[in-house]
């Protein structure tokens, strides 16, 4: 007799077509479970809603999207986006899901932490277990964001975070260092659940002639993929690129992605006369990115200098590992240690722009230095980030 498929609810602020790890996980879980996703209308990292996204169903997944305040590029709009989600998700979520039964709830929590409130409320009504996957540590994150409104309300988020932790059955952390920051009374619920090396099925396409000619040049090419935001320290990146230019070195810094800082950074590029050294390609579908990364010499990973980022592992690291190219990290702490342990690239501490400039200069002058880093080689440490090992642990949890 065939075993009855369990009903699983995934709650997330972000979901397809927004590009987050939760997409991969949901699509895989839907092969074994009856999957429902409760999320918002997609607008990250753009300032507009995505067009032509599926509102109710995708593959065999049922999707409920609650209305939220649309993100712009201002701090106020992000605060209102978080606030609207805080109220619309649990209230409308209960209404949308009133006829549904669930065996398990999985809450994906990057930022904001308030997504967990809906998980707790729905869990209490549906009488099932809930796992919270922490990707950003709250309320600590608030100390390091460029938002006066969020910093003024930190005490509220501290209460909310403790409430969510106390009602979660499982607390999953993407970085082992998070455990030290979480209250001792919650630590018996904690398990290490890292982001995995991407399993994206990359597709081959022809790049348009203009970009192909640029990408095929022999000068050193550094590729940045992802959000162009405050945390990624683009001011620091421009300092490095400006210093390299003053040394009359030939290089190209390629940016794939969007973000609220993009317009400002483009203006800074013009002011510094770096237009010939930086190429902005905009948002490119994830499955097509390898067509561009194949032309890169280094994949660039950066975060601003602060203590919280030292214990945070950006999901971008695992995306870069899947592209099988050397990584250059302007990053401190746990992520830097992983890059060094995997021998997959070079890492200098966040904010150490002189050291970063000097290391990139050496590579420009001698690209053979990159041969020291792995291409297709794997080792025991990489097995920790293998998708099947991580998803297998979650499936055992759900049952």
VEXDREN-2710 file (C-alpha; in Angstrom, 1 decimal):
% VEXDREN-2710
k/r/px/py/pz
1/UNK/0.0/0.0/0.0
2/UNK/1.4/3.4/-1.0
3/UNK/2.2/5.6/1.9
4/UNK/0.1/8.7/2.2
5/UNK/1.9/11.9/1.2
6/UNK/2.3/14.4/4.1
7/UNK/1.1/18.0/3.8
8/UNK/3.9/20.5/4.2
9/UNK/3.5/24.3/4.4
10/UNK/6.5/26.5/3.5
11/UNK/6.3/30.1/4.7
12/UNK/8.6/32.6/3.2
13/UNK/8.8/36.4/2.5
14/UNK/10.5/35.5/-0.8
15/UNK/9.8/32.9/-3.4
16/UNK/10.1/32.3/-7.1
17/UNK/10.6/34.2/-9.4
18/UNK/12.7/35.9/-6.7
19/UNK/16.1/34.1/-6.6
20/UNK/16.5/32.5/-3.2
21/UNK/17.6/29.1/-1.9
22/UNK/14.1/28.3/-0.8
23/UNK/13.0/27.8/-4.4
24/UNK/15.3/24.8/-4.8
25/UNK/14.2/23.3/-1.6
26/UNK/10.5/23.7/-2.3
27/UNK/10.8/22.1/-5.8
28/UNK/12.6/19.1/-4.4
29/UNK/10.2/18.6/-1.4
30/UNK/7.2/18.7/-3.8
31/UNK/8.4/15.4/-5.2
32/UNK/7.7/13.7/-1.9
33/UNK/5.1/15.8/-0.1
34/UNK/2.0/17.9/-0.9
35/UNK/3.5/21.3/-0.9
36/UNK/1.8/24.7/-0.2
37/UNK/3.7/27.9/-0.2
38/UNK/2.6/31.1/1.7
39/UNK/4.5/34.1/0.5
40/UNK/4.2/37.7/-0.7
41/UNK/4.0/39.3/-4.2
42/UNK/7.6/39.2/-5.6
43/UNK/9.6/42.4/-5.9
44/UNK/13.1/41.6/-4.6
45/UNK/15.6/43.1/-5.5
46/UNK/13.8/45.3/-8.0
47/UNK/11.6/48.3/-7.2
48/UNK/8.7/46.8/-9.1
49/UNK/6.7/43.6/-8.9
50/UNK/7.8/40.9/-11.2
51/UNK/5.6/40.5/-14.3
52/UNK/3.9/37.2/-15.4
53/UNK/4.6/35.3/-12.2
54/UNK/2.3/32.4/-11.3
55/UNK/0.0/33.5/-8.5
56/UNK/-1.8/30.3/-7.5
57/UNK/0.1/27.2/-8.8
58/UNK/3.5/26.3/-10.0
59/UNK/4.2/22.8/-11.1
60/UNK/2.4/20.7/-8.5
61/UNK/2.8/23.4/-5.8
62/UNK/-0.1/25.4/-4.4
63/UNK/0.9/29.1/-3.9
64/UNK/-0.9/31.7/-1.8
65/UNK/0.5/35.3/-2.2
66/UNK/-0.5/38.0/0.3
67/UNK/-0.4/41.7/-0.8
68/UNK/2.6/43.6/0.7
69/UNK/3.9/47.1/0.3
70/UNK/6.1/47.2/-2.8
71/UNK/9.8/47.7/-2.2
72/UNK/11.5/50.8/-3.6
73/UNK/15.0/51.8/-3.0
74/UNK/14.4/53.9/0.2
75/UNK/14.8/52.7/3.8
76/UNK/11.2/53.7/4.5
77/UNK/9.8/51.5/1.7
78/UNK/11.7/48.5/3.1
79/UNK/10.4/49.2/6.6
80/UNK/6.8/49.4/5.2
81/UNK/7.4/46.3/3.2
82/UNK/8.4/44.4/6.3
83/UNK/5.5/45.9/8.3
84/UNK/2.8/45.1/5.8
85/UNK/4.1/41.6/5.6
86/UNK/4.0/41.3/9.4
87/UNK/0.2/41.9/9.4
88/UNK/-1.0/40.5/6.0
89/UNK/0.8/37.2/6.3
90/UNK/-0.8/35.7/9.4
91/UNK/-4.2/37.3/8.9
92/UNK/-4.7/36.5/5.2
93/UNK/-2.6/33.3/5.6
94/UNK/-5.2/31.9/8.1
95/UNK/-8.0/32.9/5.7
96/UNK/-6.4/31.3/2.7
97/UNK/-5.4/28.1/4.5
98/UNK/-8.7/27.7/6.5
99/UNK/-9.7/24.5/4.8
100/UNK/-6.2/23.0/4.7
101/UNK/-4.5/20.6/7.1
102/UNK/-0.8/20.4/7.6
103/UNK/1.7/17.9/9.1
104/UNK/4.7/20.2/9.1
105/UNK/5.5/23.9/8.7
106/UNK/8.9/25.1/7.4
107/UNK/9.7/28.8/7.8
108/UNK/12.4/30.3/5.7
109/UNK/13.8/33.2/7.6
110/UNK/16.4/35.5/6.0
111/UNK/15.2/39.1/6.8
112/UNK/12.9/40.0/8.3
113/UNK/12.4/37.7/11.3
114/UNK/8.7/38.6/11.4
115/UNK/7.9/35.9/8.9
116/UNK/8.1/33.5/11.8
117/UNK/5.1/35.0/13.5
118/UNK/2.8/33.7/10.8
119/UNK/4.5/30.3/11.2
120/UNK/3.8/30.2/14.9
121/UNK/0.1/31.4/14.6
122/UNK/-0.7/28.9/11.8
123/UNK/1.1/26.2/13.7
124/UNK/-1.1/26.7/16.8
125/UNK/-4.3/26.6/14.6
126/UNK/-3.2/23.6/12.6
127/UNK/-1.6/21.8/15.6
128/UNK/1.6/20.6/13.8
129/UNK/5.3/21.0/14.2
130/UNK/7.4/23.8/12.8
131/UNK/11.0/24.3/11.8
132/UNK/12.5/27.8/11.5
133/UNK/15.5/28.1/9.2
134/UNK/17.6/31.1/10.3
135/UNK/19.7/32.7/7.6
136/UNK/19.9/36.2/9.1
137/UNK/20.4/36.6/12.9
138/UNK/17.8/38.9/14.5
139/UNK/17.7/41.3/16.2
140/UNK/21.5/41.5/15.8
141/UNK/21.1/42.3/12.1
142/UNK/19.4/45.6/12.9
143/UNK/22.7/47.0/14.4
144/UNK/24.3/46.7/11.0
145/UNK/21.6/48.0/8.6
146/UNK/21.4/51.4/7.1
147/UNK/17.9/52.1/8.5
148/UNK/17.2/54.5/11.4
149/UNK/13.6/53.2/11.7
150/UNK/14.7/49.6/12.2
151/UNK/17.4/50.5/14.8
152/UNK/14.8/52.5/16.8
153/UNK/12.5/49.5/17.0
154/UNK/15.2/46.9/17.9
155/UNK/13.6/46.2/21.3
156/UNK/10.3/45.1/19.6
157/UNK/12.2/42.7/17.3
158/UNK/14.0/41.2/20.3
159/UNK/10.6/40.3/21.9
160/UNK/9.3/39.0/18.5
161/UNK/12.4/36.8/18.0
162/UNK/12.2/35.2/21.5
163/UNK/8.5/34.6/20.9
164/UNK/9.2/32.8/17.6
165/UNK/12.1/30.7/19.0
166/UNK/10.1/29.6/22.0
167/UNK/7.3/28.3/19.8
168/UNK/9.5/26.6/17.2
169/UNK/10.0/22.9/17.5
170/UNK/13.3/23.0/15.4
171/UNK/15.7/25.9/15.0
172/UNK/17.9/25.4/12.0
173/UNK/21.0/27.6/11.6
174/UNK/23.0/28.2/8.4
175/UNK/26.2/29.1/10.4
176/UNK/27.5/27.2/13.4
177/UNK/28.5/30.5/15.0
178/UNK/24.9/31.5/15.3
179/UNK/24.5/29.1/18.1
180/UNK/26.6/31.2/20.5
181/UNK/24.3/34.2/19.9
182/UNK/21.0/32.4/20.6
183/UNK/19.8/32.2/24.1
184/UNK/20.9/29.1/26.0
185/UNK/17.3/28.0/26.7
186/UNK/16.7/27.5/23.0
187/UNK/19.9/25.6/22.2
188/UNK/18.5/22.1/22.6
189/UNK/16.3/22.9/19.5
190/UNK/19.2/23.9/17.3
191/UNK/20.6/22.0/14.3
192/UNK/23.2/23.0/11.7
193/UNK/21.4/23.4/8.4
194/UNK/23.8/25.2/5.9
195/UNK/23.1/26.5/2.5
196/UNK/24.1/23.9/-0.1
197/UNK/26.2/24.0/-3.3
198/UNK/23.7/24.9/-6.0
199/UNK/22.2/22.1/-8.1
200/UNK/21.1/24.4/-10.8
201/UNK/20.8/22.8/-14.2
202/UNK/22.8/25.4/-16.1
203/UNK/21.8/26.0/-19.8
204/UNK/24.0/26.9/-22.7
205/UNK/23.0/30.0/-24.7
206/UNK/24.7/32.4/-27.1
207/UNK/25.7/35.6/-25.5
208/UNK/24.9/38.7/-27.6
209/UNK/27.9/39.7/-29.7
210/UNK/28.6/43.0/-27.9
211/UNK/29.0/41.3/-24.5
212/UNK/30.7/38.3/-25.9
213/UNK/33.5/40.4/-27.4
214/UNK/34.0/42.1/-24.0
215/UNK/33.9/38.8/-22.1
216/UNK/36.4/37.2/-24.4
217/UNK/39.1/39.8/-23.9
218/UNK/42.3/38.5/-22.3
219/UNK/42.5/41.0/-19.4
220/UNK/41.6/39.8/-15.8
221/UNK/37.9/39.5/-15.3
222/UNK/36.3/39.6/-11.9
223/UNK/32.6/38.6/-11.7
224/UNK/30.2/39.7/-9.0
225/UNK/26.8/38.0/-8.9
226/UNK/24.0/39.1/-6.6
227/UNK/22.4/42.0/-4.8
228/UNK/23.9/45.4/-5.1
229/UNK/23.1/46.7/-1.6
230/UNK/24.5/48.4/1.4
231/UNK/25.9/45.2/3.0
232/UNK/27.9/44.2/0.0
233/UNK/30.3/47.2/0.4
234/UNK/30.4/48.5/-3.1
235/UNK/32.0/51.7/-1.9
236/UNK/35.0/49.5/-0.8
237/UNK/34.9/47.6/-4.2
238/UNK/35.2/51.0/-6.0
239/UNK/38.2/52.0/-3.9
240/UNK/39.9/48.8/-4.9
241/UNK/39.1/49.2/-8.6
242/UNK/40.1/52.9/-8.5
243/UNK/43.5/51.9/-7.0
244/UNK/44.1/49.3/-9.7
245/UNK/43.2/51.8/-12.4
246/UNK/45.7/54.3/-11.0
247/UNK/48.4/51.6/-11.3
248/UNK/47.4/51.4/-15.0
249/UNK/46.5/47.8/-14.7
250/UNK/44.1/46.1/-17.2
251/UNK/41.0/44.5/-15.7
252/UNK/37.2/44.2/-16.0
253/UNK/34.8/44.0/-13.1
254/UNK/31.5/42.5/-14.2
255/UNK/28.3/42.8/-12.2
256/UNK/25.3/40.5/-12.6
257/UNK/22.4/41.6/-10.4
258/UNK/20.2/44.4/-9.2
259/UNK/19.7/46.2/-6.0
260/UNK/18.8/49.5/-4.3
261/UNK/22.3/50.8/-4.4
262/UNK/22.8/50.2/-8.1
263/UNK/21.9/53.7/-9.4
264/UNK/24.1/55.4/-6.8
265/UNK/27.0/53.1/-7.6
266/UNK/26.7/53.7/-11.3
267/UNK/26.9/57.5/-10.6
268/UNK/30.0/56.8/-8.5
269/UNK/31.5/54.8/-11.3
270/UNK/31.1/57.8/-13.6
271/UNK/32.6/60.2/-11.1
272/UNK/35.7/58.0/-10.8
273/UNK/35.8/57.5/-14.5
274/UNK/35.7/53.7/-14.2
275/UNK/33.2/53.1/-17.0
276/UNK/35.8/51.1/-19.0
277/UNK/36.5/48.9/-16.1
278/UNK/33.0/48.0/-14.9
279/UNK/30.3/46.3/-16.8
280/UNK/26.7/46.1/-15.4
281/UNK/24.8/43.3/-17.0
282/UNK/21.6/43.5/-14.9
283/UNK/19.6/40.6/-13.7
284/UNK/20.2/37.3/-15.5
285/UNK/18.3/34.1/-15.0
286/UNK/20.2/31.8/-12.7
287/UNK/20.3/28.8/-15.1
288/UNK/22.1/31.1/-17.7
289/UNK/24.8/32.5/-15.4
290/UNK/27.4/29.8/-16.2
291/UNK/27.6/31.2/-19.8
292/UNK/29.0/34.4/-18.2
293/UNK/31.0/32.8/-15.3
294/UNK/32.9/30.6/-17.8
295/UNK/34.6/33.8/-19.0
296/UNK/35.6/35.0/-15.5
297/UNK/38.9/34.5/-13.8
298/UNK/37.6/35.2/-10.3
299/UNK/34.2/35.3/-8.6
300/UNK/34.1/38.2/-6.2
301/UNK/32.4/37.9/-2.8
302/UNK/32.2/40.8/-0.4
303/UNK/30.5/42.0/2.8
304/UNK/31.0/45.1/4.9
305/UNK/33.2/45.0/8.0
306/UNK/31.1/44.2/11.1
307/UNK/31.0/41.5/13.7
308/UNK/27.7/39.9/12.6
309/UNK/28.9/39.3/9.1
310/UNK/31.9/37.5/10.5
311/UNK/29.6/34.7/11.6
312/UNK/27.3/34.8/8.6
313/UNK/27.8/32.6/5.5
314/UNK/26.2/34.3/2.5
315/UNK/24.3/31.8/0.3
316/UNK/26.3/33.3/-2.6
317/UNK/29.3/31.3/-1.5
318/UNK/27.6/28.0/-2.3
319/UNK/26.4/29.4/-5.7
320/UNK/30.0/30.3/-6.5
321/UNK/31.2/26.8/-5.5
322/UNK/28.8/25.4/-8.1
323/UNK/30.4/27.5/-10.8
324/UNK/33.8/25.9/-10.3
325/UNK/35.8/29.1/-10.5
326/UNK/38.4/30.5/-8.0
327/UNK/36.8/32.9/-5.5
328/UNK/38.1/36.2/-4.3
329/UNK/36.6/37.1/-0.9
330/UNK/36.7/40.6/0.6
331/UNK/35.2/39.0/3.7
332/UNK/36.1/38.1/7.3
333/UNK/35.3/35.3/9.8
334/UNK/33.6/32.0/9.0
335/UNK/33.2/32.6/5.3
336/UNK/36.9/33.5/4.9
337/UNK/37.9/30.3/6.8
338/UNK/35.7/28.2/4.5
339/UNK/37.4/29.7/1.4
340/UNK/40.8/28.9/2.8
341/UNK/39.8/25.4/4.0
342/UNK/38.4/24.5/0.7
343/UNK/41.4/26.0/-1.1
344/UNK/39.0/27.5/-3.6
345/UNK/40.3/31.0/-3.7
346/UNK/41.8/34.0/-2.0
347/UNK/40.4/35.8/1.0
348/UNK/41.3/39.1/2.7
349/UNK/39.5/40.6/5.6
350/UNK/36.5/43.0/5.0
351/UNK/37.7/46.6/4.8
352/UNK/41.3/45.7/4.0
353/UNK/41.3/47.4/0.6
354/UNK/45.0/47.8/0.3
355/UNK/45.7/44.1/0.8
356/UNK/42.9/43.2/-1.7
357/UNK/44.4/45.6/-4.2
358/UNK/47.8/44.1/-3.9
359/UNK/46.6/40.5/-4.2
360/UNK/44.5/41.3/-7.3
361/UNK/47.5/43.2/-8.8
362/UNK/49.7/40.1/-8.4
363/UNK/47.0/38.0/-10.3
364/UNK/46.7/40.6/-13.1
365/UNK/50.5/40.4/-13.5
366/UNK/50.5/36.6/-13.4
367/UNK/47.3/34.7/-14.0
368/UNK/49.0/31.4/-13.5
369/UNK/48.7/32.0/-9.7
370/UNK/45.0/31.0/-10.1
371/UNK/46.1/27.5/-11.1
372/UNK/46.8/26.9/-7.3
373/UNK/43.0/26.7/-6.7
374/UNK/40.6/23.9/-7.3
375/UNK/38.6/23.5/-10.5
376/UNK/36.6/20.3/-10.2
377/UNK/38.2/18.8/-7.2
378/UNK/36.1/18.0/-4.1
379/UNK/37.0/17.2/-0.6
380/UNK/35.4/16.1/2.7
381/UNK/34.6/19.7/3.7
382/UNK/32.6/20.2/0.5
383/UNK/30.5/17.2/1.4
384/UNK/29.0/19.2/4.2
385/UNK/27.4/21.5/1.6
386/UNK/26.2/18.7/-0.7
387/UNK/22.5/19.2/-1.4
388/UNK/21.3/15.6/-1.0
389/UNK/22.9/15.4/2.5
390/UNK/21.2/18.5/3.7
391/UNK/17.8/17.9/2.2
392/UNK/17.9/14.3/3.4
393/UNK/18.2/15.6/7.0
394/UNK/15.1/17.8/6.5
395/UNK/13.1/14.9/5.0
396/UNK/13.9/12.8/8.1
397/UNK/12.7/15.6/10.3
398/UNK/9.4/15.9/8.4
399/UNK/8.9/12.1/8.2
END
